[in-house]
Amino acid sequence: MKGSPKFFGKALVGTKGQIVIPAEARKALNIKPGDNVMIVSSPLHHEKVISLIPENEFNKFLQLLEGHLTKIKKEISTKTKG
């Protein structure tokens, strides 16, 4: 089912705080050695949930968000002037 969460297994946190991302997750998310991933917590879950997002996908999300914010600001500006 598209859009459903996918469980990729678990990872042990080592003594230096390192984790190994399971191979199935790396393949599904196209994460390769040397890639950066963004680590984001969710305030909706009392910061007990984190997401690993490939940096390029996170940047796409930020660009989309910036576009929406620009559009919203423009609409607000137009409505307050009219």
Biopython code that builds the backbone (N, CA, C, O; Angstrom):
import numpy as np
from Bio.PDB.StructureBuilder import StructureBuilder

atoms = [
    (1, "MET", "N", (0.842, -1.170, 0.000)),
    (1, "MET", "CA", (0.000, 0.000, 0.000)),
    (1, "MET", "C", (0.894, 1.243, 0.000)),
    (1, "MET", "O", (1.760, 1.393, 0.862)),
    (2, "LYS", "N", (0.679, 2.122, -0.966)),
    (2, "LYS", "CA", (1.516, 3.312, -1.092)),
    (2, "LYS", "C", (1.269, 4.279, 0.067)),
    (2, "LYS", "O", (0.128, 4.503, 0.471)),
    (3, "GLY", "N", (2.350, 4.843, 0.590)),
    (3, "GLY", "CA", (2.242, 5.797, 1.676)),
    (3, "GLY", "C", (2.196, 5.180, 3.066)),
    (3, "GLY", "O", (2.192, 5.902, 4.063)),
    (4, "SER", "N", (2.163, 3.874, 3.143)),
    (4, "SER", "CA", (2.138, 3.214, 4.445)),
    (4, "SER", "C", (3.545, 3.153, 5.027)),
    (4, "SER", "O", (4.520, 3.040, 4.284)),
    (5, "PRO", "N", (3.653, 3.227, 6.348)),
    (5, "PRO", "CA", (4.973, 3.072, 6.963)),
    (5, "PRO", "C", (5.549, 1.693, 6.645)),
    (5, "PRO", "O", (4.809, 0.720, 6.499)),
    (6, "LYS", "N", (6.854, 1.621, 6.541)),
    (6, "LYS", "CA", (7.549, 0.362, 6.264)),
    (6, "LYS", "C", (8.490, 0.086, 7.426)),
    (6, "LYS", "O", (9.266, 0.954, 7.827)),
    (7, "PHE", "N", (8.419, -1.120, 7.962)),
    (7, "PHE", "CA", (9.318, -1.523, 9.036)),
    (7, "PHE", "C", (10.516, -2.224, 8.424)),
    (7, "PHE", "O", (10.361, -3.236, 7.741)),
    (8, "PHE", "N", (11.706, -1.700, 8.660)),
    (8, "PHE", "CA", (12.931, -2.248, 8.079)),
    (8, "PHE", "C", (13.745, -3.059, 9.072)),
    (8, "PHE", "O", (14.816, -3.547, 8.714)),
    (9, "GLY", "N", (13.289, -3.220, 10.286)),
    (9, "GLY", "CA", (14.056, -3.956, 11.279)),
    (9, "GLY", "C", (14.513, -3.029, 12.380)),
    (9, "GLY", "O", (13.967, -1.943, 12.572)),
    (10, "LYS", "N", (15.524, -3.476, 13.099)),
    (10, "LYS", "CA", (16.041, -2.658, 14.191)),
    (10, "LYS", "C", (17.550, -2.516, 14.044)),
    (10, "LYS", "O", (18.199, -3.278, 13.328)),
    (11, "ALA", "N", (18.090, -1.521, 14.740)),
    (11, "ALA", "CA", (19.532, -1.277, 14.698)),
    (11, "ALA", "C", (20.016, -1.023, 16.112)),
    (11, "ALA", "O", (19.380, -0.298, 16.877)),
    (12, "LEU", "N", (21.126, -1.613, 16.447)),
    (12, "LEU", "CA", (21.744, -1.438, 17.753)),
    (12, "LEU", "C", (22.556, -0.146, 17.753)),
    (12, "LEU", "O", (23.306, 0.120, 16.814)),
    (13, "VAL", "N", (22.407, 0.651, 18.799)),
    (13, "VAL", "CA", (23.216, 1.856, 18.950)),
    (13, "VAL", "C", (24.510, 1.444, 19.640)),
    (13, "VAL", "O", (24.496, 0.922, 20.754)),
    (14, "GLY", "N", (25.627, 1.689, 18.959)),
    (14, "GLY", "CA", (26.923, 1.318, 19.507)),
    (14, "GLY", "C", (27.391, 2.270, 20.595)),
    (14, "GLY", "O", (26.735, 3.272, 20.879)),
    (15, "THR", "N", (28.513, 1.957, 21.196)),
    (15, "THR", "CA", (29.035, 2.764, 22.302)),
    (15, "THR", "C", (29.385, 4.190, 21.887)),
    (15, "THR", "O", (29.426, 5.088, 22.728)),
    (16, "LYS", "N", (29.637, 4.403, 20.594)),
    (16, "LYS", "CA", (29.940, 5.748, 20.085)),
    (16, "LYS", "C", (28.697, 6.417, 19.493)),
    (16, "LYS", "O", (28.803, 7.462, 18.852)),
    (17, "GLY", "N", (27.521, 5.819, 19.705)),
    (17, "GLY", "CA", (26.283, 6.400, 19.206)),
    (17, "GLY", "C", (25.993, 6.090, 17.746)),
    (17, "GLY", "O", (25.069, 6.659, 17.164)),
    (18, "GLN", "N", (26.765, 5.203, 17.153)),
    (18, "GLN", "CA", (26.580, 4.870, 15.744)),
    (18, "GLN", "C", (25.529, 3.782, 15.571)),
    (18, "GLN", "O", (25.375, 2.901, 16.418)),
    (19, "ILE", "N", (24.809, 3.864, 14.454)),
    (19, "ILE", "CA", (23.875, 2.805, 14.093)),
    (19, "ILE", "C", (24.163, 2.380, 12.656)),
    (19, "ILE", "O", (24.728, 3.141, 11.871)),
    (20, "VAL", "N", (23.771, 1.172, 12.331)),
    (20, "VAL", "CA", (23.880, 0.681, 10.960)),
    (20, "VAL", "C", (22.465, 0.654, 10.396)),
    (20, "VAL", "O", (21.574, 0.020, 10.962)),
    (21, "ILE", "N", (22.266, 1.344, 9.281)),
    (21, "ILE", "CA", (20.956, 1.341, 8.635)),
    (21, "ILE", "C", (20.819, 0.012, 7.900)),
    (21, "ILE", "O", (21.685, -0.331, 7.095)),
    (22, "PRO", "N", (19.750, -0.744, 8.158)),
    (22, "PRO", "CA", (19.585, -2.040, 7.502)),
    (22, "PRO", "C", (19.656, -1.930, 5.976)),
    (22, "PRO", "O", (19.196, -0.948, 5.393)),
    (23, "ALA", "N", (20.234, -2.941, 5.344)),
    (23, "ALA", "CA", (20.447, -2.938, 3.893)),
    (23, "ALA", "C", (19.154, -2.688, 3.127)),
    (23, "ALA", "O", (19.148, -1.939, 2.151)),
    (24, "GLU", "N", (18.054, -3.311, 3.562)),
    (24, "GLU", "CA", (16.772, -3.124, 2.867)),
    (24, "GLU", "C", (16.349, -1.654, 2.888)),
    (24, "GLU", "O", (15.822, -1.147, 1.898)),
    (25, "ALA", "N", (16.576, -0.972, 4.002)),
    (25, "ALA", "CA", (16.234, 0.450, 4.116)),
    (25, "ALA", "C", (17.143, 1.292, 3.229)),
    (25, "ALA", "O", (16.682, 2.208, 2.549)),
    (26, "ARG", "N", (18.444, 0.976, 3.240)),
    (26, "ARG", "CA", (19.378, 1.730, 2.388)),
    (26, "ARG", "C", (18.990, 1.591, 0.918)),
    (26, "ARG", "O", (19.037, 2.560, 0.160)),
    (27, "LYS", "N", (18.607, 0.380, 0.526)),
    (27, "LYS", "CA", (18.214, 0.147, -0.866)),
    (27, "LYS", "C", (16.922, 0.898, -1.190)),
    (27, "LYS", "O", (16.836, 1.571, -2.218)),
    (28, "ALA", "N", (15.918, 0.786, -0.317)),
    (28, "ALA", "CA", (14.627, 1.437, -0.554)),
    (28, "ALA", "C", (14.755, 2.954, -0.615)),
    (28, "ALA", "O", (14.055, 3.608, -1.388)),
    (29, "LEU", "N", (15.651, 3.517, 0.204)),
    (29, "LEU", "CA", (15.825, 4.969, 0.267)),
    (29, "LEU", "C", (16.984, 5.462, -0.587)),
    (29, "LEU", "O", (17.294, 6.653, -0.603)),
    (30, "ASN", "N", (17.626, 4.527, -1.303)),
    (30, "ASN", "CA", (18.759, 4.852, -2.175)),
    (30, "ASN", "C", (19.866, 5.586, -1.414)),
    (30, "ASN", "O", (20.407, 6.584, -1.889)),
    (31, "ILE", "N", (20.190, 5.072, -0.226)),
    (31, "ILE", "CA", (21.257, 5.643, 0.593)),
    (31, "ILE", "C", (22.532, 4.863, 0.311)),
    (31, "ILE", "O", (22.584, 3.642, 0.451)),
    (32, "LYS", "N", (23.556, 5.604, -0.091)),
    (32, "LYS", "CA", (24.827, 4.990, -0.451)),
    (32, "LYS", "C", (25.923, 5.453, 0.516)),
    (32, "LYS", "O", (25.768, 6.478, 1.180)),
    (33, "PRO", "N", (27.033, 4.700, 0.600)),
    (33, "PRO", "CA", (28.139, 5.137, 1.461)),
    (33, "PRO", "C", (28.562, 6.570, 1.121)),
    (33, "PRO", "O", (28.712, 6.919, -0.050)),
    (34, "GLY", "N", (28.747, 7.378, 2.135)),
    (34, "GLY", "CA", (29.149, 8.771, 1.944)),
    (34, "GLY", "C", (27.978, 9.740, 1.868)),
    (34, "GLY", "O", (28.177, 10.952, 1.952)),
    (35, "ASP", "N", (26.735, 9.218, 1.708)),
    (35, "ASP", "CA", (25.563, 10.090, 1.679)),
    (35, "ASP", "C", (25.293, 10.644, 3.074)),
    (35, "ASP", "O", (25.616, 10.011, 4.079)),
    (36, "ASN", "N", (24.708, 11.810, 3.122)),
    (36, "ASN", "CA", (24.257, 12.387, 4.380)),
    (36, "ASN", "C", (22.778, 12.085, 4.550)),
    (36, "ASN", "O", (22.028, 12.051, 3.575)),
    (37, "VAL", "N", (22.364, 11.868, 5.782)),
    (37, "VAL", "CA", (20.947, 11.725, 6.093)),
    (37, "VAL", "C", (20.600, 12.746, 7.166)),
    (37, "VAL", "O", (21.399, 13.028, 8.059)),
    (38, "MET", "N", (19.409, 13.288, 7.067)),
    (38, "MET", "CA", (18.927, 14.234, 8.055)),
    (38, "MET", "C", (18.201, 13.422, 9.125)),
    (38, "MET", "O", (17.462, 12.493, 8.802)),
    (39, "ILE", "N", (18.405, 13.764, 10.387)),
    (39, "ILE", "CA", (17.769, 13.068, 11.497)),
    (39, "ILE", "C", (16.807, 14.060, 12.138)),
    (39, "ILE", "O", (17.218, 15.099, 12.655)),
    (40, "VAL", "N", (15.519, 13.723, 12.096)),
    (40, "VAL", "CA", (14.474, 14.646, 12.524)),
    (40, "VAL", "C", (13.608, 13.974, 13.576)),
    (40, "VAL", "O", (13.204, 12.823, 13.410)),
    (41, "SER", "N", (13.323, 14.689, 14.658)),
    (41, "SER", "CA", (12.399, 14.154, 15.658)),
    (41, "SER", "C", (11.026, 14.769, 15.440)),
    (41, "SER", "O", (10.899, 15.828, 14.825)),
    (42, "SER", "N", (10.011, 14.105, 15.944)),
    (42, "SER", "CA", (8.645, 14.568, 15.795)),
    (42, "SER", "C", (8.116, 15.069, 17.126)),
    (42, "SER", "O", (8.052, 14.306, 18.090)),
    (43, "PRO", "N", (7.734, 16.343, 17.199)),
    (43, "PRO", "CA", (7.183, 16.860, 18.458)),
    (43, "PRO", "C", (5.835, 16.224, 18.788)),
    (43, "PRO", "O", (5.391, 16.273, 19.935)),
    (44, "LEU", "N", (5.186, 15.633, 17.796)),
    (44, "LEU", "CA", (3.890, 14.994, 18.023)),
    (44, "LEU", "C", (4.025, 13.733, 18.863)),
    (44, "LEU", "O", (3.050, 13.279, 19.463)),
    (45, "HIS", "N", (5.207, 13.173, 18.908)),
    (45, "HIS", "CA", (5.432, 11.936, 19.644)),
    (45, "HIS", "C", (6.369, 12.172, 20.832)),
    (45, "HIS", "O", (7.104, 11.272, 21.239)),
    (46, "HIS", "N", (6.337, 13.368, 21.372)),
    (46, "HIS", "CA", (7.146, 13.713, 22.538)),
    (46, "HIS", "C", (8.637, 13.422, 22.303)),
    (46, "HIS", "O", (9.351, 13.009, 23.217)),
    (47, "GLU", "N", (9.082, 13.643, 21.080)),
    (47, "GLU", "CA", (10.482, 13.490, 20.694)),
    (47, "GLU", "C", (11.028, 12.090, 20.937)),
    (47, "GLU", "O", (12.227, 11.917, 21.154)),
    (48, "LYS", "N", (10.159, 11.101, 20.901)),
    (48, "LYS", "CA", (10.584, 9.710, 21.061)),
    (48, "LYS", "C", (10.652, 9.010, 19.712)),
    (48, "LYS", "O", (10.975, 7.823, 19.655)),
    (49, "VAL", "N", (10.357, 9.711, 18.634)),
    (49, "VAL", "CA", (10.378, 9.143, 17.290)),
    (49, "VAL", "C", (11.336, 9.972, 16.449)),
    (49, "VAL", "O", (11.283, 11.202, 16.472)),
    (50, "ILE", "N", (12.204, 9.307, 15.713)),
    (50, "ILE", "CA", (13.073, 10.024, 14.784)),
    (50, "ILE", "C", (12.892, 9.448, 13.394)),
    (50, "ILE", "O", (12.520, 8.286, 13.225)),
    (51, "SER", "N", (13.158, 10.268, 12.419)),
    (51, "SER", "CA", (13.130, 9.844, 11.021)),
    (51, "SER", "C", (14.507, 10.094, 10.425)),
    (51, "SER", "O", (15.153, 11.097, 10.728)),
    (52, "LEU", "N", (14.947, 9.184, 9.583)),
    (52, "LEU", "CA", (16.170, 9.370, 8.813)),
    (52, "LEU", "C", (15.746, 9.690, 7.391)),
    (52, "LEU", "O", (15.060, 8.892, 6.752)),
    (53, "ILE", "N", (16.146, 10.843, 6.894)),
    (53, "ILE", "CA", (15.730, 11.287, 5.575)),
    (53, "ILE", "C", (16.975, 11.573, 4.745)),
    (53, "ILE", "O", (17.830, 12.348, 5.173)),
    (54, "PRO", "N", (17.096, 10.956, 3.551)),
    (54, "PRO", "CA", (18.235, 11.285, 2.703)),
    (54, "PRO", "C", (18.273, 12.801, 2.460)),
    (54, "PRO", "O", (17.240, 13.430, 2.231)),
    (55, "GLU", "N", (19.463, 13.363, 2.515)),
    (55, "GLU", "CA", (19.610, 14.820, 2.433)),
    (55, "GLU", "C", (18.965, 15.395, 1.179)),
    (55, "GLU", "O", (18.310, 16.436, 1.249)),
    (56, "ASN", "N", (19.136, 14.739, 0.032)),
    (56, "ASN", "CA", (18.564, 15.296, -1.202)),
    (56, "ASN", "C", (17.032, 15.318, -1.140)),
    (56, "ASN", "O", (16.407, 16.236, -1.670)),
    (57, "GLU", "N", (16.425, 14.313, -0.498)),
    (57, "GLU", "CA", (14.965, 14.295, -0.352)),
    (57, "GLU", "C", (14.508, 15.377, 0.625)),
    (57, "GLU", "O", (13.462, 15.996, 0.424)),
    (58, "PHE", "N", (15.280, 15.603, 1.668)),
    (58, "PHE", "CA", (14.956, 16.652, 2.630)),
    (58, "PHE", "C", (15.026, 18.017, 1.963)),
    (58, "PHE", "O", (14.185, 18.883, 2.206)),
    (59, "ASN", "N", (16.040, 18.202, 1.117)),
    (59, "ASN", "CA", (16.171, 19.469, 0.401)),
    (59, "ASN", "C", (15.000, 19.689, -0.556)),
    (59, "ASN", "O", (14.527, 20.817, -0.696)),
    (60, "LYS", "N", (14.525, 18.629, -1.217)),
    (60, "LYS", "CA", (13.346, 18.740, -2.088)),
    (60, "LYS", "C", (12.133, 19.168, -1.275)),
    (60, "LYS", "O", (11.355, 20.020, -1.704)),
    (61, "PHE", "N", (11.976, 18.565, -0.090)),
    (61, "PHE", "CA", (10.866, 18.921, 0.788)),
    (61, "PHE", "C", (10.945, 20.393, 1.192)),
    (61, "PHE", "O", (9.933, 21.095, 1.174)),
    (62, "LEU", "N", (12.142, 20.863, 1.555)),
    (62, "LEU", "CA", (12.292, 22.260, 1.960)),
    (62, "LEU", "C", (11.962, 23.212, 0.811)),
    (62, "LEU", "O", (11.345, 24.254, 1.030)),
    (63, "GLN", "N", (12.370, 22.861, -0.415)),
    (63, "GLN", "CA", (12.060, 23.701, -1.575)),
    (63, "GLN", "C", (10.549, 23.758, -1.810)),
    (63, "GLN", "O", (10.003, 24.821, -2.104)),
    (64, "LEU", "N", (9.883, 22.618, -1.681)),
    (64, "LEU", "CA", (8.432, 22.570, -1.836)),
    (64, "LEU", "C", (7.760, 23.425, -0.762)),
    (64, "LEU", "O", (6.839, 24.188, -1.053)),
    (65, "LEU", "N", (8.221, 23.293, 0.462)),
    (65, "LEU", "CA", (7.675, 24.068, 1.569)),
    (65, "LEU", "C", (7.880, 25.561, 1.349)),
    (65, "LEU", "O", (6.967, 26.352, 1.587)),
    (66, "GLU", "N", (9.073, 25.957, 0.897)),
    (66, "GLU", "CA", (9.352, 27.365, 0.625)),
    (66, "GLU", "C", (8.406, 27.914, -0.439)),
    (66, "GLU", "O", (7.933, 29.045, -0.330)),
    (67, "GLY", "N", (8.132, 27.113, -1.466)),
    (67, "GLY", "CA", (7.208, 27.526, -2.521)),
    (67, "GLY", "C", (5.810, 27.750, -1.970)),
    (67, "GLY", "O", (5.153, 28.732, -2.315)),
    (68, "HIS", "N", (5.354, 26.844, -1.113)),
    (68, "HIS", "CA", (4.032, 26.988, -0.504)),
    (68, "HIS", "C", (3.979, 28.220, 0.394)),
    (68, "HIS", "O", (2.996, 28.960, 0.377)),
    (69, "LEU", "N", (5.030, 28.439, 1.175)),
    (69, "LEU", "CA", (5.054, 29.600, 2.064)),
    (69, "LEU", "C", (5.035, 30.904, 1.271)),
    (69, "LEU", "O", (4.354, 31.854, 1.657)),
    (70, "THR", "N", (5.770, 30.956, 0.174)),
    (70, "THR", "CA", (5.777, 32.144, -0.685)),
    (70, "THR", "C", (4.385, 32.415, -1.226)),
    (70, "THR", "O", (3.926, 33.557, -1.238)),
    (71, "LYS", "N", (3.712, 31.358, -1.675)),
    (71, "LYS", "CA", (2.355, 31.493, -2.213)),
    (71, "LYS", "C", (1.389, 31.983, -1.131)),
    (71, "LYS", "O", (0.566, 32.863, -1.382)),
    (72, "ILE", "N", (1.492, 31.419, 0.054)),
    (72, "ILE", "CA", (0.612, 31.814, 1.159)),
    (72, "ILE", "C", (0.852, 33.272, 1.538)),
    (72, "ILE", "O", (-0.099, 34.025, 1.746)),
    (73, "LYS", "N", (2.126, 33.674, 1.627)),
    (73, "LYS", "CA", (2.451, 35.059, 1.968)),
    (73, "LYS", "C", (1.886, 36.018, 0.928)),
    (73, "LYS", "O", (1.382, 37.087, 1.276)),
    (74, "LYS", "N", (1.967, 35.641, -0.346)),
    (74, "LYS", "CA", (1.448, 36.470, -1.430)),
    (74, "LYS", "C", (-0.070, 36.607, -1.315)),
    (74, "LYS", "O", (-0.610, 37.698, -1.497)),
    (75, "GLU", "N", (-0.757, 35.506, -1.014)),
    (75, "GLU", "CA", (-2.211, 35.539, -0.856)),
    (75, "GLU", "C", (-2.614, 36.399, 0.326)),
    (75, "GLU", "O", (-3.581, 37.155, 0.237)),
    (76, "ILE", "N", (-1.894, 36.296, 1.429)),
    (76, "ILE", "CA", (-2.188, 37.103, 2.611)),
    (76, "ILE", "C", (-1.994, 38.582, 2.300)),
    (76, "ILE", "O", (-2.820, 39.417, 2.669)),
    (77, "SER", "N", (-0.905, 38.896, 1.623)),
    (77, "SER", "CA", (-0.605, 40.267, 1.262)),
    (77, "SER", "C", (-1.693, 40.845, 0.360)),
    (77, "SER", "O", (-2.108, 41.989, 0.544)),
    (78, "THR", "N", (-2.151, 40.071, -0.601)),
    (78, "THR", "CA", (-3.197, 40.519, -1.537)),
    (78, "THR", "C", (-4.498, 40.753, -0.790)),
    (78, "THR", "O", (-5.181, 41.744, -1.048)),
    (79, "LYS", "N", (-4.855, 39.872, 0.126)),
    (79, "LYS", "CA", (-6.124, 39.984, 0.862)),
    (79, "LYS", "C", (-6.109, 41.152, 1.848)),
    (79, "LYS", "O", (-7.146, 41.775, 2.073)),
    (80, "THR", "N", (-4.955, 41.459, 2.438)),
    (80, "THR", "CA", (-4.897, 42.550, 3.399)),
    (80, "THR", "C", (-4.883, 43.901, 2.694)),
    (80, "THR", "O", (-5.276, 44.908, 3.282)),
    (81, "LYS", "N", (-4.434, 43.935, 1.441)),
    (81, "LYS", "CA", (-4.430, 45.195, 0.671)),
    (81, "LYS", "C", (-5.800, 45.471, 0.075)),
    (81, "LYS", "O", (-6.155, 46.627, -0.155)),
    (82, "GLY", "N", (-6.582, 44.407, -0.180)),
    (82, "GLY", "CA", (-7.870, 44.559, -0.873)),
    (82, "GLY", "C", (-8.962, 44.757, 0.057)),
    (82, "GLY", "O", (-10.111, 44.902, -0.361)),
]
sb = StructureBuilder()
sb.init_structure("model")
sb.init_model(0)
sb.init_chain("A")
sb.init_seg("    ")
for serial, (resi, resn, name, xyz) in enumerate(atoms, 1):
    if name == "N":
        sb.init_residue(resn, " ", resi, " ")
    sb.init_atom(name, np.array(xyz, "f"), 0.0, 1.0, " ", f" {name:<3s}", serial, name[0])
structure = sb.get_structure()
